[in-house]
Amino acid sequence: MKNYYKSPSSKIEIISFGGDGGLVSGSCHRVNFEGSDKGSGICVDYGLFQGRDERSARGERWNFTRVGDIAHGLTDILITHTHIDHTGRIPMVYKAGLTQRILATETTAIFMKPMLQNSALIQAREHLPNRLYDEFDVDKTLRYLKVVKPYVKVPIGQKNSQITAEFLPNGHVMGANSILIRTTNGDHQEQNILFTGDMGKPQQSLCGGYLDQVAKYPHDPIHILVVESTSFTREPISFEEKRTNLLNEINNVWRNGGNPLLPVLSFHRFQEILEMLHNSQGELIPDDCQIFIDAPLGMTLLDKFKKLSPEQLSNQYGDEADFYKNEDESFGRFNLKNLTVINSHEDSINLDKKLAGYPGKAIIIASGGMGEHGRSVNYLRGYFCKNPKNVVLFTCFQADGTKGAALVHHENVLNGRTKGAKVIKVDGFTSHISGPSETFAFLERFNLTKLETILITHGKNSARSAMMTEFQNRGYKANIILPNLNQKIEIIGQSANTSPYNFSSRSGRL
């Protein structure tokens, strides 16, 4: 299929190796610059496919896509943020013997090491043919990590290629960025590409929202926009409504004689929940409530949060910009009364038994926000969820094909126990930008007056189609493409040519 529009003359190829075709994980986009840019190639993110996203309709496992097809000939891998669906396949590159630079901001780099190490531990529990990499591969990966500063043009690509990348904090999670790639063709015409990455909210827990950053955004015209659409069809929910939803559900469980289990993602969501409980103790969370944290990775990452500089950890809480008045208040936001931290797996198993019919008020916060891995599995499979008075409160996005998604959609009720604990999805907990008004309030902070090509990614097809319609309704004349997985998009001269990428192999070898 060809679509024609005005564009500079040099050739750019963008190949979507993940986070496309209606999938919302595995984010990975390769960009090839040809002509005057001397064959430079870079990759934006290299994430892990999760849940049902991992397999094609024919049963092919996308996490085992041949590394050489994606990474051969690259100079740089640019990381938008730490989430595993954006970083989780990177160690495969270095396991294969390649040596590209990884570029990330300091805040992202701080969290990448424990996140990838934990991913390697999960891999170690798999049968050998299913393992993607190990801890040695992670250690090797981190040797190629180069820390860059936000709002600084960093040279990328081949030497003298005149391609730069600028990392622009966007309020999604700690360290999250959109990335602006600037290049010129032989006639010194600009070709600027904005990868939004996962876009954050105007106000955001812990890291602050994008409103804290937009005054620093550059005004260069954007010619090619690669934009995520995860929550485009969901209207935003205010912080106070989200907070109230969670605390009301917790109190409802107690009123009915049970206790809640909160399976959480260890990065950002875990710390967000702790902050919310801290600021609610003595009010909707009574002082005699016992809080149990069973999240080893979450606690490791929490220690990283506590060591961030005051500039990295926002003083904002909810919509109140200066909620924390000093450093002690800011770093005290994670402190909880009546807290017990569970360390060993054996202690986790024993706690499941102890709390199954616990007569007092308790909250369990356990790792494994999608119910697939982590300590939450001990309770989902154990005694706690045999008690029909107890409730599982999911706050995280549930990828299709995960245990959490099955439970939320009632495809499988806690291993067939129809009389077991109830499962509830608490609305409002997303770190993604939501709805058309919020999304375009962010996007139109950039100079889109010369926008020529839009690639809508990282969302279900219904969300991508809705975003395309909104661009058109707002009068954008750009060529809009909804890339399929492994689709190559050539932007050259006056045309955009799209075609499937030709894989040479499906093995996990280079």
QUIWOUR-V223059 format. One record per backbone hydrogen bond with DSSP energy under -1.0 kcal/mol. CO is the residue of the C=O (numbers start at 1). NH is the residue of the N-H. E is the energy in kcal/mol with one decimal. If there is no record, write none. Layout:
co->CO nh->NH e->E
co->CO nh->NH e->E
This chain:
co->1 nh->498 e->-1.8
co->3 nh->496 e->-2.6
co->11 nh->34 e->-2.6
co->12 nh->491 e->-3.4
co->13 nh->32 e->-2.7
co->14 nh->489 e->-2.5
co->15 nh->30 e->-2.5
co->16 nh->486 e->-3.7
co->18 nh->28 e->-1.1
co->19 nh->458 e->-3.6
co->25 nh->19 e->-1.6
co->27 nh->47 e->-3.0
co->28 nh->17 e->-2.5
co->29 nh->44 e->-3.0
co->30 nh->15 e->-2.7
co->31 nh->42 e->-2.5
co->32 nh->13 e->-2.6
co->35 nh->38 e->-1.7
co->40 nh->33 e->-3.3
co->41 nh->75 e->-2.6
co->42 nh->31 e->-3.2
co->43 nh->78 e->-3.4
co->44 nh->29 e->-1.7
co->46 nh->89 e->-2.3
co->48 nh->26 e->-1.5
co->50 nh->53 e->-1.5
co->51 nh->54 e->-1.5
co->52 nh->55 e->-1.2
co->54 nh->62 e->-3.3
co->56 nh->59 e->-1.9
co->60 nh->56 e->-2.6
co->61 nh->64 e->-1.8
co->62 nh->65 e->-1.8
co->67 nh->71 e->-3.3
co->68 nh->72 e->-1.3
co->71 nh->74 e->-2.0
co->75 nh->101 e->-2.0
co->76 nh->43 e->-2.1
co->77 nh->103 e->-2.7
co->78 nh->45 e->-3.0
co->80 nh->177 e->-1.7
co->83 nh->86 e->-2.4
co->84 nh->48 e->-2.3
co->84 nh->88 e->-2.8
co->85 nh->27 e->-1.4
co->86 nh->46 e->-2.3
co->87 nh->90 e->-1.9
co->89 nh->92 e->-1.5
co->90 nh->93 e->-1.9
co->91 nh->95 e->-2.1
co->92 nh->96 e->-1.5
co->93 nh->98 e->-1.9
co->101 nh->77 e->-2.6
co->102 nh->146 e->-3.7
co->103 nh->79 e->-2.4
co->104 nh->148 e->-2.2
co->105 nh->109 e->-2.7
co->106 nh->110 e->-2.2
co->107 nh->111 e->-1.0
co->108 nh->112 e->-1.5
co->109 nh->113 e->-1.0
co->111 nh->115 e->-1.7
co->112 nh->116 e->-2.9
co->113 nh->117 e->-2.5
co->114 nh->118 e->-2.1
co->115 nh->119 e->-1.9
co->116 nh->120 e->-2.2
co->117 nh->121 e->-1.8
co->118 nh->122 e->-2.1
co->119 nh->123 e->-2.3
co->120 nh->124 e->-2.0
co->123 nh->126 e->-1.8
co->127 nh->130 e->-2.4
co->128 nh->131 e->-1.5
co->134 nh->138 e->-1.6
co->135 nh->139 e->-2.5
co->136 nh->140 e->-2.2
co->137 nh->141 e->-2.2
co->138 nh->142 e->-2.2
co->141 nh->144 e->-1.9
co->142 nh->145 e->-1.1
co->144 nh->102 e->-2.7
co->146 nh->104 e->-1.8
co->154 nh->165 e->-2.2
co->158 nh->161 e->-1.8
co->163 nh->156 e->-2.5
co->164 nh->182 e->-2.3
co->165 nh->154 e->-2.8
co->166 nh->180 e->-2.6
co->167 nh->151 e->-2.4
co->168 nh->178 e->-2.7
co->170 nh->200 e->-1.0
co->171 nh->201 e->-1.1
co->173 nh->176 e->-2.3
co->176 nh->170 e->-1.5
co->178 nh->168 e->-3.3
co->179 nh->195 e->-2.9
co->180 nh->166 e->-2.1
co->181 nh->193 e->-3.0
co->182 nh->164 e->-2.2
co->183 nh->191 e->-2.7
co->185 nh->188 e->-2.2
co->189 nh->185 e->-1.9
co->192 nh->223 e->-2.0
co->192 nh->224 e->-2.3
co->193 nh->181 e->-3.4
co->194 nh->226 e->-2.9
co->195 nh->179 e->-2.9
co->199 nh->433 e->-2.0
co->201 nh->210 e->-2.2
co->202 nh->211 e->-1.2
co->204 nh->208 e->-1.2
co->205 nh->207 e->-2.8
co->206 nh->314 e->-2.8
co->209 nh->212 e->-1.4
co->210 nh->213 e->-1.9
co->210 nh->214 e->-1.6
co->213 nh->216 e->-2.3
co->214 nh->217 e->-1.3
co->223 nh->452 e->-2.5
co->223 nh->453 e->-2.1
co->224 nh->194 e->-2.6
co->225 nh->455 e->-3.2
co->226 nh->196 e->-2.6
co->227 nh->457 e->-3.2
co->229 nh->232 e->-1.7
co->231 nh->234 e->-1.6
co->231 nh->435 e->-1.9
co->238 nh->242 e->-2.4
co->239 nh->243 e->-3.0
co->240 nh->244 e->-2.6
co->241 nh->245 e->-2.6
co->242 nh->246 e->-2.0
co->243 nh->247 e->-2.4
co->244 nh->248 e->-2.6
co->245 nh->249 e->-1.9
co->246 nh->250 e->-2.3
co->247 nh->251 e->-2.2
co->248 nh->252 e->-2.3
co->249 nh->253 e->-1.9
co->250 nh->254 e->-1.9
co->251 nh->255 e->-2.4
co->252 nh->256 e->-1.4
co->253 nh->258 e->-2.3
co->254 nh->257 e->-1.9
co->259 nh->391 e->-1.8
co->260 nh->364 e->-2.1
co->261 nh->393 e->-3.1
co->262 nh->366 e->-1.9
co->264 nh->368 e->-1.1
co->265 nh->270 e->-1.5
co->267 nh->269 e->-1.9
co->268 nh->272 e->-2.7
co->269 nh->273 e->-2.4
co->270 nh->274 e->-2.0
co->271 nh->275 e->-2.3
co->272 nh->276 e->-2.1
co->273 nh->277 e->-2.5
co->274 nh->278 e->-2.8
co->275 nh->279 e->-2.1
co->277 nh->280 e->-1.3
co->277 nh->281 e->-1.2
co->280 nh->283 e->-2.0
co->280 nh->285 e->-2.0
co->285 nh->282 e->-3.0
co->286 nh->289 e->-1.8
co->290 nh->363 e->-2.1
co->291 nh->340 e->-2.6
co->292 nh->365 e->-2.9
co->293 nh->342 e->-3.2
co->294 nh->367 e->-1.8
co->295 nh->299 e->-2.4
co->296 nh->300 e->-2.0
co->297 nh->301 e->-2.7
co->298 nh->302 e->-2.3
co->299 nh->303 e->-1.9
co->300 nh->304 e->-1.2
co->301 nh->305 e->-2.3
co->302 nh->306 e->-2.3
co->305 nh->308 e->-1.4
co->309 nh->312 e->-1.2
co->309 nh->313 e->-1.5
co->315 nh->324 e->-2.1
co->317 nh->320 e->-1.9
co->320 nh->317 e->-2.0
co->326 nh->330 e->-2.2
co->327 nh->331 e->-2.6
co->328 nh->332 e->-1.2
co->330 nh->333 e->-1.0
co->332 nh->335 e->-1.7
co->338 nh->291 e->-2.6
co->340 nh->293 e->-2.6
co->344 nh->348 e->-1.6
co->345 nh->349 e->-2.1
co->346 nh->350 e->-2.1
co->347 nh->351 e->-2.2
co->348 nh->352 e->-2.0
co->349 nh->353 e->-1.4
co->350 nh->354 e->-2.4
co->351 nh->355 e->-2.8
co->355 nh->358 e->-1.1
co->361 nh->290 e->-2.4
co->363 nh->292 e->-3.1
co->364 nh->262 e->-3.3
co->365 nh->294 e->-3.1
co->366 nh->264 e->-2.7
co->367 nh->376 e->-2.7
co->368 nh->371 e->-1.8
co->370 nh->404 e->-2.9
co->374 nh->377 e->-1.4
co->375 nh->378 e->-1.2
co->376 nh->380 e->-2.3
co->377 nh->381 e->-2.2
co->379 nh->385 e->-1.2
co->383 nh->386 e->-1.8
co->384 nh->387 e->-1.1
co->385 nh->421 e->-2.4
co->387 nh->390 e->-1.5
co->390 nh->422 e->-1.8
co->391 nh->261 e->-2.5
co->392 nh->424 e->-2.8
co->394 nh->426 e->-2.9
co->399 nh->402 e->-2.0
co->400 nh->52 e->-5.9
co->402 nh->406 e->-2.0
co->403 nh->407 e->-2.4
co->404 nh->408 e->-2.8
co->405 nh->409 e->-2.3
co->406 nh->411 e->-2.5
co->406 nh->412 e->-1.1
co->407 nh->410 e->-1.2
co->412 nh->414 e->-1.2
co->414 nh->417 e->-1.5
co->416 nh->418 e->-1.5
co->417 nh->420 e->-1.7
co->422 nh->392 e->-3.0
co->424 nh->394 e->-2.6
co->428 nh->430 e->-1.4
co->435 nh->439 e->-2.3
co->436 nh->440 e->-2.7
co->437 nh->441 e->-1.5
co->438 nh->442 e->-1.3
co->439 nh->443 e->-2.7
co->440 nh->444 e->-2.4
co->442 nh->445 e->-2.0
co->443 nh->446 e->-1.9
co->446 nh->448 e->-1.1
co->447 nh->222 e->-2.7
co->448 nh->451 e->-1.5
co->452 nh->479 e->-3.0
co->453 nh->225 e->-2.7
co->454 nh->481 e->-3.2
co->455 nh->227 e->-2.5
co->457 nh->229 e->-1.2
co->460 nh->464 e->-2.4
co->461 nh->465 e->-2.6
co->462 nh->466 e->-1.9
co->463 nh->467 e->-2.1
co->464 nh->468 e->-2.3
co->465 nh->469 e->-2.3
co->466 nh->470 e->-1.9
co->467 nh->471 e->-2.4
co->468 nh->472 e->-2.1
co->469 nh->473 e->-2.7
co->470 nh->474 e->-1.7
co->471 nh->476 e->-2.1
co->472 nh->475 e->-1.7
co->479 nh->454 e->-2.8
co->481 nh->456 e->-2.3
co->483 nh->21 e->-2.1
co->484 nh->487 e->-1.7
co->486 nh->501 e->-3.7
co->487 nh->16 e->-1.8
co->488 nh->499 e->-2.7
co->489 nh->14 e->-2.3
co->490 nh->497 e->-2.3
co->491 nh->12 e->-2.2
co->492 nh->495 e->-2.6
co->494 nh->5 e->-1.6
co->495 nh->492 e->-2.4
co->496 nh->3 e->-1.7
co->497 nh->490 e->-3.4
co->499 nh->488 e->-4.3
